Amino acid sequence: MYWSVKKVIPLQDYKLELTFENAKVKVFDMKPHLENGIFNELKNVPLFNTVSVAFDSVVWQNEADFDPKYLYKNSYEL
């Protein structure tokens, strides 16, 4: 089972504040992923800030996205 992302807020230093359907609020650090493929484009802060919720996860205008299970497992609670 996985928890859907219900809300995302881009934060400073390439982090995302994520609210999941179980009401947990967690932070996901994007920095380790910014050297990989399409995520490299997200070094552009205005593009990074286009993040939104779609299909139970997050997506950017350049069509980069993450699996919600990965986000939940690899983020930390506030």
Buried (B, 14 or more C-beta within 10 A) or exposed (E): EBBEBEEBEBBEEBBBBBBBEEEEEBBBBBEEBEEEEEBEBBEEEEBBEBBEBEEBBBBBBBEBBBEBEEBBEEBEEE
